[in-house]
Amino acid sequence: MTIRLSAEQAETLETVATVDDLAVVEVIRAAIAEHVEARTHDFEFQRSLRERIERAQAMLRHED
């Protein structure tokens, strides 16, 4: 996977990683993990996820 950052974002990310004594990739992984964790506990996200699963299941039932 590749991500593109603005020069400012890249510089800020590198600064954070340096201050935290971490590799940039570790800071990115931690940020992604935190984001995914927060989203999975969000009510609206859960509602939307259920709707998408239900639509997919309905499509599968119509294949028979």
Secondary structure as GFF3:
##gff-version 3
##sequence-region A 1 64
A	DSSP	alpha_helix	7	19	.	.	.	ID=ss1
A	DSSP	alpha_helix	24	40	.	.	.	ID=ss2
A	DSSP	alpha_helix	43	63	.	.	.	ID=ss3
###
